[in-house]
């Protein structure tokens, strides 16, 4: 293979790999499992009262909104939200780069970022036909 063609093939393969990483390529089952694992880690942090782990699990916009509304650091604000321990997982929905994980006592919404699934809203309760009411959410 000529050097020019080899470079083009390599560049094309890298572009495709990057596009898959950004767009959430992968099987729905794999993305569903990754979202479930992210929520399990988040729930462990809720149960332990681990503010650093909770803040690390939040999406950037959610962390920023929490700090603004609490007028304090994420670590100081997140524990004040008194997030419920959600219990066992009941259902995981994945649509592209968004996910909803329904637990026994909570519903958690996530988005997929380059470094994995991040929580965009938690402490969410259904409101019938209206949107969920969440104690922690991004803007």
C-alpha positions, 0 to 999 in steps of 0.5 A, a space after each residue: 500500500 502506498 504511503 499516501 493511501 495508508 495515511 488516508 486509511 489510518 486517518 479515516 479509521 481514526 475519524 470513525 473511532 472518534 465519531 463513535 466515541 463522541 456519538 455514543 456508538 456501541 451496543 445499546 446493551 453496553 451503553 445501558 450497562 455503563 449507565 447502570 454502573 455509573 448510577 450504582 457508583 453514584 448511589 454508593 456515594 449517596 449512601 456513604 455521604 461522599 461529597 467528592 464522589 457525588 460531585 465527580 459523578 455530576 455533569 458539569 452544568 449540574 455541578 455549576 447549577 448546584 454551586 450557584 443555587 447553594 451559593 457554595 462549593 459543590 461539596 458543601 451544596 450536594 450534601 445539603 440536598 439530602 438526596 435519597 438512596 434510590 435502592 435497587 435498579 428497576 429499569 434503564 432507558 438509553 436514547 443516544 447519549 441520554 439515559 434514565 435509570 429508574 430505581 425503587 425510590 429515585 429516578 436519575 438522568 444521565 448524559 454521556 461525556 467523553 469520560 463516561 456517563 454523568 448525572 444531569 439530574 437526581 432526586 427526581 420524582 414523577 409528576 404524572 403528565 408534568 416533567 419530573 421534579 428533581 432536587 439536583 439538576 442542571 440548568 
